[in-house]
Amino acid sequence: MHPGPSTRNSACGRRRRRLIAACGVCLSLAAFSAAPAAAYFAGASGSATASATVGVLPATTVTATAGAGMVALTWTPVVAPAGAIVTYYVTRAGGTVGGSCPSSAAGATAATSCTDSGLTRGTYSYTVTAIWQSWTSTSAAAPVTVSSGPLTHFVVAAPGSATAGAAFSVTLTGEDAAGNTVVAFTGSQAIAFSGPSTSPNGTSPTYPASVSFSGGVGTASVTLYDAQSTTLTATQGSVIGASSSISVAAGANHQIVASAASPQVAGTAFNVTLTAQDAWGNTSGTLSGTKSLSFSGPASSPNGSAPVYPATASFSAGHATASVTLKDAQTTTLTVTDTTDSFAGVASAAIVVGPASASTFGVGTPTGPTAGVAFTETITALDAYGNTATGYSGSKTVSFSGPSSSLGGTAPAYPASVSFTSGVGGPSITLYDAQATTLTATQGTITGASGSFTVAANSAASLAFTTQPAGVTAGALFTTQPVVTAKDAYGNVATGYAKTVTLSIKSGTGPTGAVLSGCTSSLAGGVTTFSGCAVSLSGTGYQLNASDGTLTATSAPWDD
Protein backbone atom coordinates (compact mmCIF):
# COMPACT_ATOMS: atom_id res chain seq x y z
CA MET A 1 0.00 0.00 0.00
CA HIS A 2 1.45 3.26 -0.94
CA PRO A 3 0.93 6.27 1.14
CA GLY A 4 -0.92 9.10 -0.29
CA PRO A 5 0.41 12.50 -1.06
CA SER A 6 -0.65 13.91 2.23
CA THR A 7 1.15 11.20 4.10
CA ARG A 8 4.40 11.77 2.14
CA ASN A 9 4.23 15.49 2.67
CA SER A 10 3.85 15.00 6.37
CA ALA A 11 6.93 12.74 6.58
CA CYS A 12 9.05 15.15 4.58
CA GLY A 13 8.07 17.97 6.89
CA ARG A 14 9.11 16.02 9.90
CA ARG A 15 12.58 15.19 8.38
CA ARG A 16 13.09 18.85 7.44
CA ARG A 17 12.35 19.97 10.98
CA ARG A 18 14.79 17.40 12.45
CA LEU A 19 17.61 18.56 10.12
CA ILE A 20 17.08 22.20 11.00
CA ALA A 21 17.23 21.35 14.70
CA ALA A 22 20.43 19.39 14.22
CA CYS A 23 22.03 22.25 12.33
CA GLY A 24 21.10 24.64 15.10
CA VAL A 25 22.73 22.41 17.64
CA CYS A 26 25.89 22.29 15.51
CA LEU A 27 25.97 26.04 15.19
CA SER A 28 25.50 26.43 18.92
CA LEU A 29 28.35 24.02 19.60
CA ALA A 30 30.57 25.83 17.15
CA ALA A 31 29.80 29.13 18.79
CA PHE A 32 30.51 27.67 22.23
CA SER A 33 33.79 26.17 21.07
CA ALA A 34 34.94 29.49 19.63
CA ALA A 35 34.05 31.48 22.76
CA PRO A 36 37.29 30.83 24.74
CA ALA A 37 39.58 32.16 21.98
CA ALA A 38 37.44 35.23 21.55
CA ALA A 39 37.66 35.81 25.28
CA TYR A 40 41.61 35.97 25.17
CA PHE A 41 41.59 38.57 22.39
CA ALA A 42 39.03 40.60 24.31
CA GLY A 43 41.51 40.74 27.22
CA ALA A 44 44.51 42.33 25.20
CA SER A 45 45.54 45.94 25.74
CA GLY A 46 48.11 48.43 24.39
CA SER A 47 49.12 48.84 20.78
CA ALA A 48 48.89 45.14 19.82
CA THR A 49 45.71 43.55 18.33
CA ALA A 50 44.94 40.11 16.88
CA SER A 51 42.01 38.32 15.19
CA ALA A 52 39.87 35.90 17.21
CA THR A 53 41.27 32.72 15.81
CA VAL A 54 41.50 29.45 17.71
CA GLY A 55 45.24 28.65 18.58
CA VAL A 56 46.46 32.28 18.65
CA LEU A 57 47.46 34.10 21.90
CA PRO A 58 46.36 37.66 22.59
CA ALA A 59 49.08 40.23 21.72
CA THR A 60 51.14 42.18 24.25
CA THR A 61 51.57 45.95 24.36
CA VAL A 62 55.19 47.17 23.99
CA THR A 63 56.72 50.35 25.42
CA ALA A 64 60.12 51.49 24.07
CA THR A 65 62.20 54.14 25.88
CA ALA A 66 65.33 55.55 24.23
CA GLY A 67 68.59 56.13 26.04
CA ALA A 68 72.21 56.79 25.07
CA GLY A 69 72.94 54.17 22.47
CA MET A 70 70.23 51.90 23.87
CA VAL A 71 66.48 51.27 24.07
CA ALA A 72 64.74 49.97 27.19
CA LEU A 73 61.78 47.72 26.27
CA THR A 74 58.91 46.64 28.49
CA TRP A 75 55.71 44.83 27.60
CA THR A 76 52.53 43.70 29.22
CA PRO A 77 52.31 40.01 30.13
CA VAL A 78 50.06 37.69 28.12
CA VAL A 79 47.81 35.23 30.01
CA ALA A 80 47.78 31.68 28.66
CA PRO A 81 45.05 29.07 29.39
CA ALA A 82 45.17 27.71 32.92
CA GLY A 83 47.82 30.29 33.83
CA ALA A 84 50.56 28.53 31.85
CA ILE A 85 53.94 30.24 31.31
CA VAL A 86 54.24 32.42 28.22
CA THR A 87 57.69 33.22 26.75
CA TYR A 88 58.69 36.14 24.54
CA TYR A 89 61.27 37.28 22.03
CA VAL A 90 61.97 40.67 20.47
CA THR A 91 62.36 41.67 16.86
CA ARG A 92 63.95 44.94 15.71
CA ALA A 93 63.05 46.04 12.22
CA GLY A 94 66.06 46.01 9.96
CA GLY A 95 68.40 44.32 12.40
CA THR A 96 68.92 41.87 15.21
CA VAL A 97 68.40 43.00 18.76
CA GLY A 98 71.31 42.85 21.18
CA GLY A 99 71.96 43.60 24.81
CA SER A 100 69.74 41.56 27.12
CA CYS A 101 66.90 41.01 24.63
CA PRO A 102 66.04 37.47 23.34
CA SER A 103 66.03 37.60 19.57
CA SER A 104 64.38 34.32 18.49
CA ALA A 105 61.81 31.76 19.49
CA ALA A 106 64.62 29.41 20.47
CA GLY A 107 65.92 31.95 23.00
CA ALA A 108 62.54 33.18 24.23
CA THR A 109 62.26 33.86 27.97
CA ALA A 110 59.46 34.67 30.39
CA ALA A 111 60.94 38.14 31.11
CA THR A 112 58.75 41.13 30.24
CA SER A 113 61.58 43.65 29.81
CA CYS A 114 65.03 43.91 28.23
CA THR A 115 67.52 46.43 26.90
CA ASP A 116 68.77 46.63 23.33
CA SER A 117 72.23 48.23 23.33
CA GLY A 118 75.01 49.24 20.97
CA LEU A 119 72.76 51.54 18.97
CA THR A 120 73.69 54.64 17.06
CA ARG A 121 71.55 57.68 16.48
CA GLY A 122 68.39 56.83 14.51
CA THR A 123 64.78 55.62 14.60
CA TYR A 124 64.05 51.98 15.46
CA SER A 125 60.90 49.82 15.55
CA TYR A 126 60.32 46.85 17.88
CA THR A 127 57.75 44.03 18.12
CA VAL A 128 57.42 41.37 20.81
CA THR A 129 56.19 37.88 20.00
CA ALA A 130 54.45 35.84 22.74
CA ILE A 131 54.63 32.01 22.59
CA TRP A 132 52.60 29.32 24.37
CA GLN A 133 52.94 25.83 22.97
CA SER A 134 51.98 26.23 19.32
CA TRP A 135 50.08 29.45 19.92
CA THR A 136 51.80 32.79 19.14
CA SER A 137 50.91 36.44 18.98
CA THR A 138 52.95 39.46 17.86
CA SER A 139 52.53 42.94 19.21
CA ALA A 140 52.05 46.02 17.18
CA ALA A 141 55.31 47.79 16.27
CA ALA A 142 56.65 50.21 18.85
CA PRO A 143 58.76 52.95 17.16
CA VAL A 144 61.41 54.90 19.09
CA THR A 145 64.06 57.48 18.20
CA VAL A 146 67.58 57.25 19.71
CA SER A 147 69.13 60.71 19.78
CA SER A 148 72.71 59.52 20.28
CA GLY A 149 74.98 56.57 20.64
CA PRO A 150 76.56 55.65 23.99
CA LEU A 151 78.67 58.23 25.83
CA THR A 152 82.25 58.02 24.56
CA HIS A 153 83.88 61.35 25.47
CA PHE A 154 83.49 64.78 27.01
CA VAL A 155 83.85 68.10 25.26
CA VAL A 156 85.46 70.42 27.82
CA ALA A 157 84.93 74.13 27.18
CA ALA A 158 86.98 76.46 29.41
CA PRO A 159 88.03 80.11 29.05
CA GLY A 160 91.34 80.75 27.33
CA SER A 161 92.57 82.82 30.27
CA ALA A 162 92.08 82.81 34.05
CA THR A 163 93.57 84.36 37.17
CA ALA A 164 95.15 82.33 39.96
CA GLY A 165 92.75 82.04 42.88
CA ALA A 166 89.68 83.22 40.89
CA ALA A 167 86.95 80.66 40.14
CA PHE A 168 85.74 80.21 36.54
CA SER A 169 83.11 78.04 34.85
CA VAL A 170 83.87 75.00 32.73
CA THR A 171 81.16 73.49 30.49
CA LEU A 172 81.18 69.72 30.03
CA THR A 173 79.21 68.13 27.19
CA GLY A 174 78.81 64.37 26.96
CA GLU A 175 78.96 63.12 23.37
CA ASP A 176 78.87 59.86 21.47
CA ALA A 177 81.48 58.73 18.95
CA ALA A 178 79.73 60.69 16.18
CA GLY A 179 79.73 63.92 18.18
CA ASN A 180 76.08 63.83 19.12
CA THR A 181 75.17 65.20 22.54
CA VAL A 182 74.12 62.36 24.81
CA VAL A 183 70.99 64.01 26.18
CA ALA A 184 70.28 60.98 28.37
CA PHE A 185 73.42 61.76 30.42
CA THR A 186 71.76 63.61 33.26
CA GLY A 187 71.80 64.08 37.01
CA SER A 188 74.69 64.39 39.46
CA GLN A 189 77.80 62.77 38.03
CA ALA A 190 81.13 62.11 39.72
CA ILE A 191 83.77 63.67 37.47
CA ALA A 192 87.52 63.56 38.08
CA PHE A 193 89.58 66.56 36.94
CA SER A 194 93.29 66.62 36.18
CA GLY A 195 95.94 68.56 34.30
CA PRO A 196 96.72 71.80 36.17
CA SER A 197 99.54 71.61 38.73
CA THR A 198 99.61 72.86 42.30
CA SER A 199 100.87 76.37 42.99
CA PRO A 200 104.47 77.09 44.07
CA ASN A 201 103.35 77.19 47.71
CA GLY A 202 101.57 73.85 47.36
CA THR A 203 97.94 74.93 46.93
CA SER A 204 96.07 72.36 44.84
CA PRO A 205 93.40 73.25 42.26
CA THR A 206 89.81 73.31 43.54
CA TYR A 207 87.37 71.06 41.69
CA PRO A 208 83.76 70.07 42.46
CA ALA A 209 83.17 66.55 43.79
CA SER A 210 80.35 66.10 41.28
CA VAL A 211 78.76 67.90 38.32
CA SER A 212 75.02 68.18 37.66
CA PHE A 213 74.13 67.34 34.03
CA SER A 214 70.94 68.17 32.16
CA GLY A 215 70.43 67.05 28.56
CA GLY A 216 74.05 65.91 28.43
CA VAL A 217 75.51 69.28 29.51
CA GLY A 218 76.96 70.24 32.90
CA THR A 219 78.81 73.22 34.35
CA ALA A 220 81.66 72.98 36.89
CA SER A 221 83.23 75.77 38.94
CA VAL A 222 87.03 75.43 38.94
CA THR A 223 89.74 77.44 40.70
CA LEU A 224 93.40 77.14 39.69
CA TYR A 225 96.30 78.53 41.74
CA ASP A 226 99.41 78.00 39.65
CA ALA A 227 100.26 80.66 37.08
CA GLN A 228 100.75 78.42 34.05
CA SER A 229 99.62 77.45 30.59
CA THR A 230 97.65 74.26 31.04
CA THR A 231 94.72 72.14 29.89
CA LEU A 232 91.90 70.68 31.97
CA THR A 233 90.93 67.03 31.61
CA ALA A 234 87.58 65.62 32.78
CA THR A 235 87.26 61.86 33.34
CA GLN A 236 84.54 59.42 34.32
CA GLY A 237 85.67 55.82 33.98
CA SER A 238 86.76 55.35 30.37
CA VAL A 239 85.05 58.57 29.25
CA ILE A 240 87.52 61.43 29.00
CA GLY A 241 87.87 64.88 27.47
CA ALA A 242 90.34 67.75 27.58
CA SER A 243 90.00 71.49 27.14
CA SER A 244 91.99 73.78 24.94
CA SER A 245 94.91 75.67 26.51
CA ILE A 246 94.15 77.87 29.52
CA SER A 247 96.58 80.67 30.35
CA VAL A 248 96.49 81.27 34.13
CA ALA A 249 97.93 84.62 35.23
CA ALA A 250 99.30 85.40 38.68
CA GLY A 251 96.97 87.04 41.19
CA ALA A 252 97.46 90.40 42.88
CA ASN A 253 100.75 91.10 44.68
CA HIS A 254 100.55 89.76 48.20
CA GLN A 255 104.02 88.96 49.58
CA ILE A 256 107.77 89.45 49.21
CA VAL A 257 110.03 86.41 48.95
CA ALA A 258 113.74 86.72 49.78
CA SER A 259 116.41 84.47 48.28
CA ALA A 260 120.18 84.47 48.59
CA ALA A 261 123.14 82.27 47.82
CA SER A 262 124.58 80.12 50.59
CA PRO A 263 127.07 79.99 52.28
CA GLN A 264 128.09 83.53 53.19
CA VAL A 265 130.84 84.95 55.43
CA ALA A 266 130.18 87.00 58.54
CA GLY A 267 130.94 90.67 57.96
CA THR A 268 130.94 90.37 54.15
CA ALA A 269 128.08 92.01 52.23
CA PHE A 270 126.05 89.88 49.81
CA ASN A 271 123.02 90.41 47.57
CA VAL A 272 119.52 89.25 48.47
CA THR A 273 116.96 88.96 45.65
CA LEU A 274 113.46 90.18 46.52
CA THR A 275 110.51 88.92 44.46
CA ALA A 276 106.90 90.09 44.66
CA GLN A 277 104.42 87.19 44.54
CA ASP A 278 100.71 86.58 44.81
CA ALA A 279 99.22 84.64 47.74
CA TRP A 280 100.02 81.32 46.06
CA GLY A 281 103.68 81.94 45.30
CA ASN A 282 103.35 83.03 41.67
CA THR A 283 105.54 85.89 40.49
CA SER A 284 103.33 88.66 39.20
CA GLY A 285 106.04 90.83 37.65
CA THR A 286 104.05 94.00 38.29
CA LEU A 287 105.59 95.56 41.42
CA SER A 288 107.79 98.58 40.69
CA GLY A 289 109.22 101.64 42.39
CA THR A 290 111.12 102.30 45.62
CA LYS A 291 109.72 100.45 48.62
CA SER A 292 110.51 100.75 52.32
CA LEU A 293 111.66 97.44 53.76
CA SER A 294 111.76 95.69 57.11
CA PHE A 295 114.17 92.79 57.66
CA SER A 296 114.04 90.04 60.29
CA GLY A 297 115.48 86.62 61.06
CA PRO A 298 119.27 86.75 61.55
CA ALA A 299 120.60 87.39 65.07
CA SER A 300 123.27 89.79 66.20
CA SER A 301 126.75 88.35 66.59
CA PRO A 302 128.10 87.02 69.91
CA ASN A 303 129.76 90.36 70.61
CA GLY A 304 126.53 92.26 69.83
CA SER A 305 127.22 93.37 66.27
CA ALA A 306 123.85 93.66 64.48
CA PRO A 307 123.11 92.78 60.82
CA VAL A 308 123.29 95.61 58.29
CA TYR A 309 120.21 96.08 56.07
CA PRO A 310 119.16 98.73 53.54
CA ALA A 311 116.14 100.88 54.39
CA THR A 312 114.67 100.70 50.86
CA ALA A 313 114.94 98.80 47.60
CA SER A 314 113.94 99.69 44.05
CA PHE A 315 111.60 97.15 42.37
CA SER A 316 111.29 96.64 38.63
CA ALA A 317 108.99 94.02 37.06
CA GLY A 318 108.43 92.49 40.47
CA HIS A 319 112.12 92.11 41.45
CA ALA A 320 114.65 94.02 43.55
CA THR A 321 118.14 93.48 44.96
CA ALA A 322 119.21 94.37 48.51
CA SER A 323 122.78 94.35 49.90
CA VAL A 324 122.89 92.68 53.31
CA THR A 325 125.71 92.06 55.82
CA LEU A 326 125.25 89.47 58.55
CA LYS A 327 127.62 89.26 61.52
CA ASP A 328 126.58 86.11 63.36
CA ALA A 329 127.96 82.78 62.17
CA GLN A 330 124.72 80.82 61.99
CA THR A 331 122.26 78.97 59.80
CA THR A 332 119.39 81.38 59.41
CA THR A 333 116.56 82.57 57.19
CA LEU A 334 115.81 86.10 56.08
CA THR A 335 112.34 87.64 55.93
CA VAL A 336 111.74 90.96 54.15
CA THR A 337 108.50 92.93 54.42
CA ASP A 338 107.40 95.67 52.03
CA THR A 339 106.12 98.23 54.54
CA THR A 340 105.11 100.66 51.80
CA ASP A 341 102.42 98.33 50.45
CA SER A 342 101.97 96.19 53.59
CA PHE A 343 103.10 93.08 51.73
CA ALA A 344 104.11 90.32 54.13
CA GLY A 345 107.48 88.65 53.90
CA VAL A 346 108.12 84.97 53.16
CA ALA A 347 111.27 83.56 54.73
CA SER A 348 114.14 82.64 52.47
CA ALA A 349 115.66 79.21 52.31
CA ALA A 350 118.37 78.53 54.88
CA ILE A 351 121.46 80.74 54.60
CA VAL A 352 124.62 79.34 56.18
CA VAL A 353 126.84 82.16 57.48
CA GLY A 354 130.39 81.11 58.26
CA PRO A 355 132.86 82.98 60.52
CA ALA A 356 135.46 85.42 59.28
CA SER A 357 139.17 84.81 59.93
CA ALA A 358 140.55 84.80 63.48
CA SER A 359 141.33 88.21 64.97
CA THR A 360 141.31 87.57 68.71
CA PHE A 361 141.39 84.82 71.30
CA GLY A 362 138.69 83.98 73.76
CA VAL A 363 140.53 82.70 76.83
CA GLY A 364 138.41 80.77 79.27
CA THR A 365 138.48 81.77 82.91
CA PRO A 366 139.75 78.80 84.93
CA THR A 367 137.58 77.63 87.79
CA GLY A 368 139.39 77.03 91.08
CA PRO A 369 142.86 76.02 89.92
CA THR A 370 145.28 74.80 92.58
CA ALA A 371 148.95 75.70 92.78
CA GLY A 372 151.06 72.95 91.30
CA VAL A 373 148.09 71.12 89.76
CA ALA A 374 147.79 71.13 85.97
CA PHE A 375 144.47 72.21 84.44
CA THR A 376 143.18 72.38 80.88
CA GLU A 377 142.60 75.86 79.59
CA THR A 378 140.22 76.54 76.69
CA ILE A 379 141.38 78.98 74.04
CA THR A 380 139.01 79.86 71.22
CA ALA A 381 140.04 81.72 68.08
CA LEU A 382 137.37 84.35 67.36
CA ASP A 383 136.63 86.56 64.39
CA ALA A 384 135.94 90.29 64.75
CA TYR A 385 132.29 89.58 65.64
CA GLY A 386 132.92 87.01 68.35
CA ASN A 387 132.22 83.95 66.19
CA THR A 388 134.48 80.94 66.59
CA ALA A 389 136.95 81.06 63.70
CA THR A 390 136.55 77.42 62.74
CA GLY A 391 139.19 77.71 60.05
CA TYR A 392 141.87 78.34 62.69
CA SER A 393 143.36 74.86 63.06
CA GLY A 394 146.61 73.05 63.55
CA SER A 395 149.60 73.53 65.86
CA LYS A 396 150.09 77.17 66.84
CA THR A 397 152.90 78.78 68.83
CA VAL A 398 151.06 80.62 71.57
CA SER A 399 152.75 82.66 74.31
CA PHE A 400 151.17 83.08 77.76
CA SER A 401 151.52 85.82 80.34
CA GLY A 402 149.88 87.12 83.47
CA PRO A 403 150.41 84.75 86.42
CA SER A 404 153.57 85.29 88.45
CA SER A 405 156.06 82.80 89.79
CA SER A 406 155.47 81.36 93.24
CA LEU A 407 157.07 82.74 96.43
CA GLY A 408 159.46 79.87 96.16
CA GLY A 409 160.44 81.01 92.65
CA THR A 410 158.63 78.32 90.64
CA ALA A 411 157.50 79.79 87.31
CA PRO A 412 154.19 78.84 85.58
CA ALA A 413 154.42 75.86 83.21
CA TYR A 414 153.04 76.55 79.70
CA PRO A 415 153.15 74.39 76.52
CA ALA A 416 155.46 75.39 73.70
CA SER A 417 152.58 75.11 71.21
CA VAL A 418 148.83 74.61 71.20
CA SER A 419 146.90 72.35 68.83
CA PHE A 420 143.69 73.92 67.52
CA THR A 421 140.75 72.07 65.97
CA SER A 422 138.00 74.13 64.34
CA GLY A 423 139.19 77.19 66.23
CA VAL A 424 139.46 75.64 69.70
CA GLY A 425 142.59 74.61 71.60
CA GLY A 426 143.00 73.05 75.03
CA PRO A 427 146.51 73.57 76.44
CA SER A 428 147.56 72.09 79.79
CA ILE A 429 148.80 74.80 82.19
CA THR A 430 150.26 74.63 85.71
CA LEU A 431 150.46 77.71 87.95
CA TYR A 432 152.36 77.80 91.24
CA ASP A 433 151.62 81.12 92.85
CA ALA A 434 148.46 81.28 94.94
CA GLN A 435 147.12 84.58 93.69
CA ALA A 436 144.33 86.42 91.94
CA THR A 437 145.39 86.83 88.32
CA THR A 438 144.40 86.75 84.65
CA LEU A 439 145.83 84.68 81.81
CA THR A 440 146.70 86.22 78.43
CA ALA A 441 147.31 84.15 75.27
CA THR A 442 149.03 85.64 72.22
CA GLN A 443 149.86 84.39 68.74
CA GLY A 444 151.20 87.14 66.52
CA THR A 445 148.50 89.83 66.32
CA ILE A 446 145.88 87.52 67.81
CA THR A 447 145.55 87.93 71.55
CA GLY A 448 143.04 87.57 74.33
CA ALA A 449 142.82 87.46 78.12
CA SER A 450 140.74 85.51 80.57
CA GLY A 451 138.69 86.97 83.35
CA SER A 452 140.17 87.25 86.82
CA PHE A 453 140.56 84.01 88.75
CA THR A 454 142.21 82.90 91.99
CA VAL A 455 144.80 80.16 92.29
CA ALA A 456 144.38 78.26 95.56
CA ALA A 457 147.35 77.07 97.60
CA ASN A 458 148.11 73.42 97.60
CA SER A 459 147.99 71.34 100.78
CA ALA A 460 150.36 72.25 103.64
CA ALA A 461 153.85 70.86 103.26
CA SER A 462 155.71 72.74 106.03
CA LEU A 463 155.49 75.15 108.97
CA ALA A 464 157.50 78.36 109.12
CA PHE A 465 158.08 81.08 111.71
CA THR A 466 156.96 84.04 109.67
CA THR A 467 157.49 86.30 112.73
CA GLN A 468 160.44 85.38 114.95
CA PRO A 469 160.08 85.50 118.75
CA ALA A 470 162.06 88.20 120.59
CA GLY A 471 162.37 90.09 123.90
CA VAL A 472 162.64 87.38 126.56
CA THR A 473 162.39 88.43 130.22
CA ALA A 474 162.21 85.79 132.90
CA GLY A 475 158.59 85.07 133.70
CA ALA A 476 157.37 87.73 131.30
CA LEU A 477 155.65 87.44 127.87
CA PHE A 478 157.77 87.64 124.77
CA THR A 479 157.88 91.21 123.66
CA THR A 480 157.50 89.91 120.07
CA GLN A 481 155.12 87.00 119.94
CA PRO A 482 155.95 84.46 117.24
CA VAL A 483 153.75 83.86 114.19
CA VAL A 484 153.74 80.38 112.61
CA THR A 485 152.43 79.81 109.07
CA ALA A 486 151.60 76.57 107.24
CA LYS A 487 152.89 76.61 103.65
CA ASP A 488 152.49 74.40 100.59
CA ALA A 489 155.45 73.11 98.61
CA TYR A 490 155.64 76.37 96.62
CA GLY A 491 155.71 78.75 99.62
CA ASN A 492 152.03 79.68 99.43
CA VAL A 493 150.11 79.99 102.71
CA ALA A 494 148.08 76.81 103.09
CA THR A 495 144.92 78.66 103.99
CA GLY A 496 142.93 75.49 104.36
CA TYR A 497 145.25 74.02 106.94
CA ALA A 498 143.82 74.25 110.50
CA LYS A 499 145.71 72.45 113.26
CA THR A 500 146.99 73.29 116.72
CA VAL A 501 150.63 74.29 116.93
CA THR A 502 152.68 73.88 120.12
CA LEU A 503 156.02 75.61 120.75
CA SER A 504 158.91 74.10 122.67
CA ILE A 505 162.50 75.11 123.44
CA LYS A 506 164.85 73.44 121.07
CA SER A 507 167.07 71.05 122.94
CA GLY A 508 170.52 72.47 123.67
CA THR A 509 169.44 76.09 123.42
CA GLY A 510 168.74 78.66 126.13
CA PRO A 511 169.58 78.22 129.84
CA THR A 512 169.12 74.85 131.42
CA GLY A 513 165.81 74.40 133.18
CA ALA A 514 163.99 77.13 131.20
CA VAL A 515 160.30 76.34 130.75
CA LEU A 516 157.82 77.78 128.22
CA SER A 517 154.23 78.62 129.04
CA GLY A 518 151.22 79.79 127.00
CA CYS A 519 152.80 78.63 123.76
CA THR A 520 149.95 76.67 122.18
CA SER A 521 147.78 78.21 119.43
CA SER A 522 145.52 77.01 116.56
CA LEU A 523 146.06 77.76 112.90
CA ALA A 524 143.34 79.76 111.17
CA GLY A 525 143.64 80.29 107.41
CA GLY A 526 147.00 78.57 107.63
CA VAL A 527 148.39 81.14 110.18
CA THR A 528 148.55 81.32 113.95
CA THR A 529 149.80 84.27 116.03
CA PHE A 530 150.80 83.44 119.59
CA SER A 531 149.75 85.92 122.26
CA GLY A 532 150.61 84.44 125.68
CA CYS A 533 153.95 82.82 125.10
CA ALA A 534 156.52 83.31 127.99
CA VAL A 535 159.76 81.69 129.25
CA SER A 536 160.69 81.12 132.91
CA LEU A 537 164.41 82.11 132.65
CA SER A 538 166.30 84.87 130.97
CA GLY A 539 169.13 83.79 128.77
CA THR A 540 170.79 83.78 125.37
CA GLY A 541 170.75 81.55 122.29
CA TYR A 542 167.11 80.54 122.54
CA GLN A 543 165.51 78.66 119.62
CA LEU A 544 161.94 77.39 119.50
CA ASN A 545 160.48 74.37 117.77
CA ALA A 546 156.92 74.52 116.39
CA SER A 547 154.97 71.31 115.81
CA ASP A 548 151.38 70.35 114.96
CA GLY A 549 152.09 66.68 115.32
CA THR A 550 152.88 66.31 111.63
CA LEU A 551 154.76 69.36 110.45
CA THR A 552 157.55 71.13 112.32
CA ALA A 553 159.59 74.33 112.13
CA THR A 554 162.49 75.86 114.08
CA SER A 555 162.87 79.55 114.83
CA ALA A 556 165.97 81.63 114.45
CA PRO A 557 168.08 82.00 117.69
CA TRP A 558 167.61 85.11 119.83
CA ASP A 559 168.75 86.55 123.17
CA ASP A 560 166.75 88.20 125.93
VENZI-V361917 format. One line per field, one symbol per residue. phi: phi as a letter, one per 30 degrees, with the letter a starting at -180 (. if undefined). A space follows every 10 residues. Layout:
phi->???
//
This chain:
phi->.cddeddddd dddddddddd dddddddddd ddddeedddd ddddbidcba ddbdjbdddd ccccbdbdia bccbbddccc ehiddccbbc bcdiacdbic ddcaddcebd dcaabcbicc dlcbbbbbcc bbhcdbabdd dcdaccdadd dcaccccbdd baceicdbcb ccbdbddcid dddddbidbd bccakdcdde ciddecbddb bdcbiibbbc cbbcbcdacb bcccbbicdb abdddccccd ddebacccba dbdbceicdb ccccbdbddc idddicdbjd bdbbcakddd decidddcbd dbbccbhiba bbcbbcccda cbbbcbcddd ciddccedde ccccddddba cccdddchdc eicdbccccc dbddcidddd ddbjdbdccb akdcddddjd decbddbbcc bhibbbdcbb cbcdacabbc cbbidcbabd ddbccddddd cacbddbdda icbeicdedc ddbcbdbddc iddddccbbc cccbddeibi ddidbdbicb acdbiibbcd bbdbbdbdlb idbcccbcjb cbabdddacd
//
